[in-house]
Amino acid sequence: MFVPIRVIARSFVVFQLLLCVFIGSNVAIAEPKVDYGIDANKLYQEFLAMPEAKKKKITQDFSRLLNSSGTVMRSNHFHGIQTWQNPFDVWVTQEIISEVKPDLILETGTFRGGSSLMWAMYLEQVSPDGRVITIDIEDKRVPRSKTHPLAAKVDFLLGSSTASDVVADVKRRAKGKRVLIILDSLHTKDHVADELANYADLVPVGGYIIIQDTPVGAIDAIHEFVAANDAFEIDKSRERLLYTFNLDGFLKRVK
Ligand SMILES: C[S@@+](CC[C@H](N)C(=O)[O-])C[C@H]1O[C@@H](n2cnc3c(N)ncnc32)[C@H](O)[C@@H]1O
């Protein structure tokens, strides 16, 4: 069939016009101009410029406010399973999982089992064969944690995270794996120091150890650990959402 060159040229012009309209409408969607009556960026910059002690007090006061009743954060659930996580920290953690692409996540502190399943959900997207190891001194998992479809990706170890047999088992399972560590068991200085001493070597360069609930003691263990170990640095950029239970708790392996 013969199609005149004029028709082809016109069709091309129409196609280009449609393309412009399509791109134009997308740009408009991507950059909505909404005036909320506050300069959010200015407020954020003012907060960042405050003395460290003041910044810490604001975030800690807010943290205490949410935790003091014992019902706010503790009512958080993942797929119906009670999960003691700060949603802001979960957001940052899933960003780290997406960037680092570990194939093994080691979590200490299982509780009901919700957080281990949640890490498995994020991990599956970047490492389809990835696994989560979760450790607790007591098996407090609810039945749903064991029957959930993601439970097949999670290995539960019973015992103290610092017991020599548990440490040896973890190291055997972690051989040759890119490990990301999330410490959420006993948050005392001594216990976290012990966990760091036992497991930090498993993390590859560029990887992370995420230490949770640091203000109740762990933060001192972190400061001593980084002072003695220049392979790890506190990555403050991971606290950009400001409301974190993991103050100084995002440790990046830099060498
Ligand atoms: C804060 S909860 C963990 C919360 C859980 N990751 C979640 O998001 O739902 C702390 C857990 O650590 C456990 N734990 C305490 N001491 C421990 C230890 N030495 N080794 C491993 N787990 C421990 C407790 O039994 C408790 O279940």
The ligand as an SDF file (V2000), in Angstrom:
LIG
                    3D

 27 29  0  0  0  0  0  0  0  0999 V2000
   12.7160   -4.8440   71.7190 C   0  0  0  0  0  0  0  0  0  0  0  0
   12.3210   -6.5190   71.6830 S   0  0  0  0  0  0  0  0  0  0  0  0
   12.5430   -6.8990   69.9860 C   0  0  0  0  0  0  0  0  0  0  0  0
   11.5030   -6.3010   69.1470 C   0  0  0  0  0  0  0  0  0  0  0  0
   11.3760   -6.8770   67.7480 C   0  0  0  0  0  0  0  0  0  0  0  0
   12.5910   -6.7410   67.0010 N   0  0  0  0  0  0  0  0  0  0  0  0
   10.2510   -6.1660   67.0510 C   0  0  0  0  0  0  0  0  0  0  0  0
   10.5290   -5.2400   66.2540 O   0  0  0  0  0  0  0  0  0  0  0  0
    9.0950   -6.4880   67.3130 O   0  0  0  0  0  0  0  0  0  0  0  0
   13.7260   -7.2160   72.4620 C   0  0  0  0  0  0  0  0  0  0  0  0
   13.7770   -8.7200   72.4490 C   0  0  0  0  0  0  0  0  0  0  0  0
   15.1150   -9.0980   72.7600 O   0  0  0  0  0  0  0  0  0  0  0  0
   15.0880  -10.2740   73.4920 C   0  0  0  0  0  0  0  0  0  0  0  0
   16.3700  -10.4230   74.2100 N   0  0  0  0  0  0  0  0  0  0  0  0
   16.7270   -9.9410   75.4220 C   0  0  0  0  0  0  0  0  0  0  0  0
   17.9770  -10.3120   75.7370 N   0  0  0  0  0  0  0  0  0  0  0  0
   18.4330  -11.0310   74.6860 C   0  0  0  0  0  0  0  0  0  0  0  0
   19.6450  -11.6850   74.3840 C   0  0  0  0  0  0  0  0  0  0  0  0
   20.6670  -11.7030   75.2670 N   0  0  0  0  0  0  0  0  0  0  0  0
   19.7720  -12.3160   73.1960 N   0  0  0  0  0  0  0  0  0  0  0  0
   18.7670  -12.3040   72.3030 C   0  0  0  0  0  0  0  0  0  0  0  0
   17.5810  -11.7290   72.5390 N   0  0  0  0  0  0  0  0  0  0  0  0
   17.4130  -11.0980   73.7120 C   0  0  0  0  0  0  0  0  0  0  0  0
   13.8670  -10.1410   74.3750 C   0  0  0  0  0  0  0  0  0  0  0  0
   13.4270  -11.4230   74.7900 O   0  0  0  0  0  0  0  0  0  0  0  0
   12.9000   -9.3980   73.4650 C   0  0  0  0  0  0  0  0  0  0  0  0
   12.0130  -10.2930   72.8320 O   0  0  0  0  0  0  0  0  0  0  0  0
  1  2  1  0
  2  3  1  0
  2 10  1  0
  3  4  1  0
  4  5  1  0
  5  6  1  0
  5  7  1  0
  7  8  2  0
  7  9  1  0
 10 11  1  0
 11 12  1  0
 11 26  1  0
 12 13  1  0
 13 14  1  0
 13 24  1  0
 14 15  1  0
 14 23  1  0
 15 16  2  0
 16 17  1  0
 17 18  1  0
 17 23  2  0
 18 19  1  0
 18 20  2  0
 20 21  1  0
 21 22  2  0
 22 23  1  0
 24 25  1  0
 24 26  1  0
 26 27  1  0
M  CHG  2   2   1   9  -1
M  END
$$$$
